[in-house]
Amino acid sequence: MIGIITLILWFIALLIASKFTYILYHKRKKAKISDDEMAVQKVAKQQDIAYTFVVSLSVLGAFIIYHFFIKNTIYQSHFFEWLNLAIRWIHITFGIAWIGASFYFVFLENALNRTKNVRDELAGNLWAVHGGGFYYVEKYKLAPKEIPKDLHWFKYEAYFTWLTGFCLLFVVYYFNAKSYLIDPEVLDIEPLTAIAIGVGSLIVGWVIYDLICKKLITCKIIFTIAITVFLIFFAWFYSQVFSGRAAYIHFGALIGTLMAANVFFIIIPGQKRMVNAAKKGLAPNPADGEAAFIRSYSNNYFTLPVLFIMISNHFPSTFGNVNQWLILLIISLGSAGIKHYLNLREKEQLSVWVLPFSILLLLTAAFVTSPTPIVDGCKEEVNITQVNAIVQNRCVTCHSATPTDLIWKVAPNGVKFDTPQQIINFKDKIFQRVVVSKDMPFANQTKITDEERATIECWINQGAQK
Ligand code: HEC
């Protein structure tokens, strides 16, 4: 009852707040029409405050409701599932907008016509057709003589992708540190220590990366070597402190942080300085443009590796491998190579070896993660009764229509092993998770033995029919 009243009050407060932002929206529109710049800026500030208020109110409301009504009840895992869903949804939406814009602008840069009919003040131009319309874009060498009043910036995509990603890190990994973040077989640490290492590594990583960019950029070869060593170190470091999947996600979070921080600390401030200089009629400092360009180009190479890492959770043969950090590096290098190939193509420079070499790297990753056959073979025939006994013992606390696990209240991914037929239906996936990557049972919470894994392997090798 109190829960429902709280919900209603929260909803009314949100309604009032959004009505308020709606009024401000119209005020701003009016000021824009009447060309009153001061008024536009004033309303824009009020709007920012109003939006911050709405967001804080939502977060606070959710927090209070969780704390007083949901915590330690049967609804707890359900609450986290929806929170995860909502944040993940926003995260990928902003991520697509950000990476889409990054791809688009790097494509523009690569494909600009720089020679035919280009005015002196321009670096180049480009014609495009999209969605039934014809577009013509021009890039200035530095800045136009007069900065236009309505100048479009691309920054919130990056900031919100990072913010939601950081929240997801908490919802998935830090609130469930014991299950998801820590693997005692890798390193037995306290949840708080693990979280501090996770968050701290993002900050330290940025400081080092930024130093490398600032100090070593003049020599391309040393710069590339330094960045490679930096990435190798962090891939290895995470594999020494976190569970396989958490190690991968942290490597992704680190690269994502570098990308967002490049936007926040380097690209946008540089652009602001350029705009301000141009407004005062001064020539913008070309170093600002160059620094922004290098950072956004390096972001472009990070995109494919980051996208792989974000979906890597679904592919246990990668993060579950004994040398998972090497696999991560091979895949990152291979996918960055593919991006390099695409960039070359956009510039109409064909390269013979970049694409085959990148694909070879990715194939190597697939090859070295393949399963190894049992050394001494299967001596006896294994039947479903034996396998069923193991599964009932080790798996159905989670994978059942009625799980008894404390965290998973519904069967994970809908996968249930209540009947022998259900086990047979999932034999291929069981093989992947129990024999190849060995990441099921989850964090081996139910303590499956190596003999039991071998029994399941024999059963599958023998056809897994009965
Ligand atoms: C402590 C809970 C828990 C236990 C015990 C457990 N699992 Fe899982 N399982 C999960 C979770 C959570 C997922 C979903 C996340 C993931 O894919 O890693 C999952 C996913 C799976 C999947 C992948 C399903 C898909 O759609 O890809 C398979 C297969 C699987 N488990 C098999 C097993 C087997 C076989 C056992 C017993 C040997 C087992 N699990 C024990 C929690 C558990």
Boltz pocket constraint, residues with backbone or C-beta under 6 A from the ligand:
constraints:
  - pocket:
      binder: B
      contacts: [[A, 313], [A, 390], [A, 391], [A, 394], [A, 395], [A, 396], [A, 397], [A, 398], [A, 399], [A, 405], [A, 408], [A, 412], [A, 413], [A, 415], [A, 426], [A, 429], [A, 430], [A, 433], [A, 434], [A, 439], [A, 440], [A, 441], [A, 442], [A, 445], [A, 446], [A, 448]]
      max_distance: 6.0
